[in-house]
Structure formats: C-alpha cells, structure tokens
Amino acid sequence: MFACSDPSNPNKAKRHSIILVPKETRGITIKRSLSVFGYDDAPQGHCEVLFNDVRVPTSNVILGEGRGFEVMQGRMGPGRLHHCMRAVGCAERGYEYMIARVHQRTAQGKLLADQGVIQDWIAKSRIEIDSARLVVCNAADMLDRGDAKSAMVELAICKIMVPNVALAVLDRAMQAHGGGGLCQDFPLAKTWAYLRTTRLADGPDEAHAAQLARIENKKHPELIAMIARQEKTVEDLKRKYGVVDRAKL
Ligand SMILES: Cc1cc2nc3c(=O)[nH]c(=O)nc-3n(C[C@H](O)[C@H](O)[C@H](O)COP(=O)(O)OP(=O)(O)OC[C@H]3O[C@@H](n4cnc5c(N)ncnc54)[C@H](O)[C@@H]3O)c2cc1C
C-alpha cells in the first residue's frame, strides 16, 4: 500500500510510505473486482479495496517512513522497462498474426498481402517495432550503466513510445483480421486491451511526457548560448569573406 504518512512534510518527496498489508488483515474489505475492457484480468486482478482502522507492525514499512517515492523510483525504472520489453514482444506477435492472415484472405479477387494499404501497414509496423526495440535497448543500456535516475529521460521516452507503437501494430493486425480480430478466436483483442492499460499503469503517458519536457526544458540556457555562439560564428565568417546578405543588396 502506498500511503501519505506525513502530509505536512515540506519535502513533497518524503510525504509517502509503502507499507506491506496482508489482505487478511482486520479492517480490509475487498468490495468488488474491476474488469479491464470487460476482461477480469485474473489471476492477479484489480479490486476496489476499503481500509478501515487497519493496523500492521511498523516493521511492515518498506525501507522506512517517508521513503515511499525512493522505493518507487528504484523499482519502477526496471519495472517500466520490463513492461516495454513485453510490449515489443506483443507487437511482434501481432505483426506475425497480421502477416499470416493477409496471406490467407482475398478481397476483390486479390490476396490481402498484395493490397497497397496492407503493404503500407506491414512496412510501417516493421519500422515501428524495430525502432521501439532500439529505444528499449537504449534505455536498458542507460539503466545498466547508471541507475533509474540517470536513465530518467530514456525510460520516459520508452514508457511513452513503446506501448503506443505496440497498440498501433495490434490495431492494424486486428483490422487485417476483420471482425475475427476483435473476438476471442485470436489473441489480438486481449493483447490490445492489456497494452492499453500500460499507457496508464505506472503513471499516465501525460505525466511522463510532462516530466520529460521538464528535463528537456532545463537545457534552455545552454541552447540559447549555443545558438548565440553559432550566430556570431556565421557573422564572423560573413565579415571575413565579405559575404553580403541578399536581403541587404
Ligand atoms: C489495469 C490497471 C493496472 C494498473 N496497475 C498499476 C500498477 O501495477 N502499479 C501502479 O502504480 N499503478 C497501477 N495502475 C494505476 C495507474 O498508475 C493509475 O491509473 C494512473 O497513474 C492514473 O491515475 P488515476 O487513475 O488516479 O487517474 P488521474 O490521476 O485522475 O488521471 C487522469 C488523467 O489525468 C491526466 N493526468 C494525470 N496526471 C497528470 C500529469 N501529471 N500531467 C498531465 N496530465 C496528467 C492523464 O491524462 C490521466 O490519464 C493501474 C491502472 C490500471 C487501469
């Protein structure tokens, strides 16, 4: 359980704790199960849980009081990367189903594989999956060389890009399967539903994008200075070689 244990701490990053709470503990009520796009997501599932005067020993606090974000930060980098690795695998599987399917169906007397639009889907999907795989490898490499903090940008890029790519590939694969692609006869619809959750689980895309933009925005003093240096170099070179701007002629 992730809980706000010290709401008035001036350091926002130290207000939360992670506490182990066995589900049999008195005061816990599992109110109902929640479906994901209609699937029950068993065996782990997702539930609405009520906590009422629940008490556990202080030794159940992981790492120590107020260190919840520290625990999350350490765990979530590799966790997010793992989700992305699985997303690449899901995309590859959807792609394989798409290729197989378009060689088994015809439309207007022509194999789907020979239709221009389908060829475009195949090419796009191959490009996107391979790009996503490289983005994952890059983030994994950064994580290996440092830690979750030093790989923050690469992890955010990965977390935003990879599920979206995998969803696009799965969407094309479902479309190539026609109505069958949306039912239980193929693993596509369920895989799409799983992938869609990864745009929310471990934080929504928008929160990662905002964090990524915050980090990138910090580069502005350096970039402004660099552009000024480049402009000065251009002016110096123009003066040196007597180049006159066309607009000034
Ligand atoms: C199937 C499923 C599995 C999950 N598994 C996990 C898990 O394993 N671990 C875990 O930690 N969480 C998990 N979650 C929870 C998930 O992290 C939250 O649903 C998610 O962080 C969004 O929080 P919220 O649902 O409270 O929505 P809200 O906080 O109300 O956000 C709603 C929307 O507001 C926007 N928004 C929110 N914050 C920002 C921001 N900072 N900047 C810009 N826009 C923003 C986004 O569009 C967001 O989707 C899971 C969720 C689902 C649906």
The ligand as a Tripos MOL2 file, in Angstrom:
@<TRIPOS>MOLECULE
LIG
   53    58     1     0     0
SMALL
NO_CHARGES

@<TRIPOS>ATOM
      1 C1         -5.3000   -2.0660  -15.3300 C.3       1 LIG1
      2 C2         -4.5220   -1.1290  -14.4700 C.ar      1 LIG1
      3 C3         -3.3980   -1.6030  -13.8130 C.ar      1 LIG1
      4 C4         -2.6590   -0.7630  -13.0100 C.ar      1 LIG1
      5 N1         -1.5420   -1.2520  -12.4060 N.ar      1 LIG1
      6 C5         -0.7730   -0.4370  -11.6970 C.ar      1 LIG1
      7 C6          0.4390   -0.8920  -11.1230 C.ar      1 LIG1
      8 O1          0.8120   -2.0540  -11.2710 O.2       1 LIG1
      9 N2          1.1670   -0.0350  -10.4010 N.ar      1 LIG1
     10 C7          0.7940    1.2660  -10.2240 C.ar      1 LIG1
     11 O2          1.4970    2.0230   -9.5770 O.2       1 LIG1
     12 N3         -0.3590    1.7190  -10.7370 N.ar      1 LIG1
     13 C8         -1.1350    0.9210  -11.4780 C.ar      1 LIG1
     14 N4         -2.2970    1.4030  -12.0110 N.ar      1 LIG1
     15 C9         -2.7910    2.7150  -11.6380 C.3       1 LIG1
     16 C10        -2.2950    3.7960  -12.5660 C.3       1 LIG1
     17 O3         -0.9880    4.1410  -12.1700 O.3       1 LIG1
     18 C11        -3.2380    4.9980  -12.4660 C.3       1 LIG1
     19 O4         -4.4960    4.6310  -13.0040 O.3       1 LIG1
     20 C12        -2.6520    6.1820  -13.2380 C.3       1 LIG1
     21 O5         -1.4900    6.6640  -12.5860 O.3       1 LIG1
     22 C13        -3.6290    7.3400  -13.3440 C.3       1 LIG1
     23 O6         -4.0740    7.7030  -12.0610 O.3       1 LIG1
     24 P1         -5.6280    7.7890  -11.7860 P.3       1 LIG1
     25 O7         -6.2910    6.5450  -12.2960 O.co2     1 LIG1
     26 O8         -5.8020    8.1480  -10.3540 O.co2     1 LIG1
     27 O9         -6.1210    8.9600  -12.7280 O.3       1 LIG1
     28 P2         -5.9110   10.5190  -12.5160 P.3       1 LIG1
     29 O10        -4.7500   10.8160  -11.6290 O.co2     1 LIG1
     30 O11        -7.2490   11.0880  -12.1800 O.co2     1 LIG1
     31 O12        -5.5030   10.9670  -14.0000 O.3       1 LIG1
     32 C14        -6.4760   11.0490  -15.0250 C.3       1 LIG1
     33 C15        -5.8040   11.6320  -16.2460 C.3       1 LIG1
     34 O13        -5.3190   12.9360  -15.9630 O.3       1 LIG1
     35 C16        -4.1530   13.1910  -16.7170 C.3       1 LIG1
     36 N5         -3.0270   13.4320  -15.8030 N.ar      1 LIG1
     37 C17        -2.8020   12.8980  -14.5900 C.ar      1 LIG1
     38 N6         -1.6180   13.3350  -14.0900 N.ar      1 LIG1
     39 C18        -1.1120   14.1760  -14.9960 C.ar      1 LIG1
     40 C19         0.0810   14.9680  -15.0620 C.ar      1 LIG1
     41 N7          0.9860   14.9560  -14.0730 N.pl3     1 LIG1
     42 N8          0.2810   15.7090  -16.1740 N.ar      1 LIG1
     43 C20        -0.6220   15.7310  -17.1820 C.ar      1 LIG1
     44 N9         -1.7520   15.0120  -17.1710 N.ar      1 LIG1
     45 C21        -1.9940   14.2460  -16.1050 C.ar      1 LIG1
     46 C22        -3.8810   11.9440  -17.5320 C.3       1 LIG1
     47 O14        -4.4630   12.0710  -18.8050 O.3       1 LIG1
     48 C23        -4.5900   10.8810  -16.7390 C.3       1 LIG1
     49 O15        -4.9050    9.7310  -17.5040 O.3       1 LIG1
     50 C24        -3.0570    0.5760  -12.8420 C.ar      1 LIG1
     51 C25        -4.1810    1.0680  -13.5220 C.ar      1 LIG1
     52 C26        -4.8880    0.2350  -14.3360 C.ar      1 LIG1
     53 C27        -6.0680    0.7910  -15.0930 C.3       1 LIG1
@<TRIPOS>BOND
     1     1     2 1
     2     2     3 ar
     3     2    52 ar
     4     3     4 ar
     5     4     5 ar
     6     4    50 ar
     7     5     6 ar
     8     6     7 ar
     9     6    13 1
    10     7     8 2
    11     7     9 ar
    12     9    10 ar
    13    10    11 2
    14    10    12 ar
    15    12    13 ar
    16    13    14 ar
    17    14    15 1
    18    14    50 ar
    19    15    16 1
    20    16    17 1
    21    16    18 1
    22    18    19 1
    23    18    20 1
    24    20    21 1
    25    20    22 1
    26    22    23 1
    27    23    24 1
    28    24    25 2
    29    24    26 1
    30    24    27 1
    31    27    28 1
    32    28    29 2
    33    28    30 1
    34    28    31 1
    35    31    32 1
    36    32    33 1
    37    33    34 1
    38    33    48 1
    39    34    35 1
    40    35    36 1
    41    35    46 1
    42    36    37 ar
    43    36    45 ar
    44    37    38 ar
    45    38    39 ar
    46    39    40 ar
    47    39    45 ar
    48    40    41 1
    49    40    42 ar
    50    42    43 ar
    51    43    44 ar
    52    44    45 ar
    53    46    47 1
    54    46    48 1
    55    48    49 1
    56    50    51 ar
    57    51    52 ar
    58    52    53 1
@<TRIPOS>SUBSTRUCTURE
     1 LIG1         1 GROUP 0 **** ****
